[in-house]
Every structure is written in C-alpha cells, then in structure tokens.
Amino acid sequence: MPDKSSAEAFLKQWCAEVENSKISAFMKFVKTVRSHWSGIIHFVETKITNGILEGIRL
C-alpha cells in the first residue's frame, strides 16, 4: 500500500467483503486483523516492524 489512507480503505473493504461471505475461518481472521489494525497501518506508514523484539528470548 502506498499510504495510510489507501491501506485503511483496502482493509475496510476487505473486512466487509469477508464478513459478507460468512466464511467462518476468514471471519475469525478479520477479528485478528482488526485487533492488530494500528500495527498494520503503522507498518504501512513506517515500514518498521517489531519482529526483532518478538524474536528476542529473555
């Protein structure tokens, strides 16, 4: 996605289409996408992830 507004528009449309499909596995994934919405949008804006932090074992 080129920018935040494009990413948000795409995700909103995709989530709506999945919910209309009534496919339970995809509907469960929509819940995951929504719970991580801000992180997804943040990545689109910055191209930075927290993957390195998640990979560190204490």
N, C-alpha and C positions, 0 to 999 in steps of 0.2 A: 504494500500500500504506500502511496506517495506521501500521505499526510494524515493527521489525526481525524479530520472530518471525513475523509474517504474511508478510513478504517472503521469509524463508528457507523457510517451509513451501511457499509458492507455487512458488518456484524449484526446490525439491527435487522436488515433484510434477511440475512441467512437464518438468524434465530427464528424470525417469524415464519419463514418457509418450512423450517424443520418442525416447528410446533403445529403447523397446518397439516403436515404429513402424518402426524400421530404415530411415528415410528418410535417405540419406547426407548431403544438404545440411543438414538440420536437426541431424543428429548432429554435424556439423562446427561448427555454431553453438553447440551445447551445450558443446563444448570451449572456445569463446570465452567463453561466459557463465561457465563455471567458472573460467577464468583471470582474469576480472575480478570474481569473486564479491564480494570485500571492498569494491571500489569501488561496486558496485551497492548493497550493503547500507549502506555509508556514506552514499550519496546518500539512501536512504530515511530514514535517521536525521536527517540534517542539511539536506537539500535544497540542498547546496553541491556544485558540480562543479569540475573542474579545466579546464573548457573554455576559460576566458580564458587560462590558461597555455599550453594547446596551440595557441591562436591566435596567440601572440606569436612572431614570427620574429626571430631574432638576426642 
